[in-house]
Amino acid sequence: MKIESSTIEEQTKRVIQNLKSVLQEAGLNLNSVIKSNVFLSDMELFSGMNAVYAECFGEHRPARSTVAVKGLPYNALVEIECIAEFN
């Protein structure tokens, strides 16, 4: 449980890689995501996070909420949770 990167772009990539791994264990992928919630330590980080998020999700655009929070575990810059559906 260690944050190894310091930029919002690197942390967002890592979070989405982790989500992909969890989804794959369930036989799903990012296209299975129907809703995500993004938590940022600062809304000033939105554009960097959004660029990586859009790149990773491609044409698939699940519903999304993004909010700023006072703090995240391990002083992370971003945390993402998602809801996915089995087809």
C-alpha positions as CSV (number, residue, x, y, z in Angstrom):
1,M,0.0,0.0,0.0
2,K,2.3,2.7,-1.3
3,I,1.8,5.5,-3.8
4,E,4.7,5.3,-6.2
5,S,3.9,8.2,-8.5
6,S,3.5,11.9,-7.8
7,T,1.5,13.2,-10.7
8,I,-2.2,13.1,-11.3
9,E,-1.7,11.5,-14.7
10,E,0.5,8.6,-13.3
11,Q,-1.8,8.0,-10.4
12,T,-4.9,8.0,-12.6
13,K,-3.2,5.4,-14.9
14,R,-2.4,3.2,-11.9
15,V,-5.9,3.5,-10.5
16,I,-7.4,2.5,-13.8
17,Q,-4.9,-0.4,-14.2
18,N,-6.0,-1.6,-10.8
19,L,-9.7,-1.3,-11.7
20,K,-9.0,-3.3,-14.9
21,S,-7.3,-6.1,-12.9
22,V,-10.3,-6.3,-10.5
23,L,-12.8,-6.3,-13.4
24,Q,-10.8,-9.0,-15.3
25,E,-10.9,-11.3,-12.2
26,A,-14.7,-11.1,-12.5
27,G,-14.6,-11.7,-16.3
28,L,-15.3,-8.0,-17.1
29,N,-13.5,-5.1,-18.6
30,L,-13.7,-1.3,-18.7
31,N,-16.6,-1.5,-21.2
32,S,-18.6,-3.2,-18.4
33,V,-18.4,-0.1,-16.3
34,I,-21.8,1.7,-16.1
35,K,-20.9,4.3,-13.4
36,S,-17.8,5.7,-11.8
37,N,-17.1,8.0,-9.0
38,V,-13.9,10.0,-9.0
39,F,-12.5,11.5,-5.9
40,L,-9.8,14.2,-6.3
41,S,-7.7,15.8,-3.6
42,D,-8.1,19.1,-5.5
43,M,-10.4,20.0,-8.4
44,E,-7.4,21.8,-10.1
45,L,-6.3,18.2,-11.0
46,F,-9.4,17.5,-13.0
47,S,-8.0,18.2,-16.5
48,G,-5.0,15.9,-16.0
49,M,-7.2,13.1,-14.5
50,N,-9.8,13.6,-17.3
51,A,-7.3,13.3,-20.1
52,V,-6.0,9.9,-18.8
53,Y,-9.6,8.7,-18.0
54,A,-10.7,9.6,-21.5
55,E,-7.7,7.8,-23.0
56,C,-8.3,4.7,-21.0
57,F,-12.0,4.4,-21.5
58,G,-11.9,5.4,-25.2
59,E,-15.3,5.7,-26.8
60,H,-17.0,4.1,-23.8
61,R,-18.5,6.8,-21.7
62,P,-20.0,5.5,-18.4
63,A,-21.9,7.9,-16.2
64,R,-19.4,9.7,-13.9
65,S,-19.4,11.9,-10.8
66,T,-16.2,13.8,-9.8
67,V,-15.9,15.5,-6.5
68,A,-13.1,17.0,-4.5
69,V,-12.5,15.6,-1.0
70,K,-10.5,16.9,1.9
71,G,-8.1,14.0,1.9
72,L,-7.5,10.5,0.5
73,P,-5.7,7.5,2.0
74,Y,-1.9,7.6,1.7
75,N,-2.2,11.2,0.5
76,A,-3.3,10.0,-3.0
77,L,-4.3,12.6,-5.5
78,V,-7.1,10.4,-7.0
79,E,-9.4,7.5,-6.1
80,I,-11.9,5.9,-8.5
81,E,-14.7,3.5,-7.7
82,C,-16.9,1.9,-10.3
83,I,-20.1,-0.1,-10.8
84,A,-20.0,-2.6,-13.6
85,E,-22.6,-5.0,-15.0
86,F,-22.5,-8.5,-16.2
87,N,-24.0,-9.0,-19.6
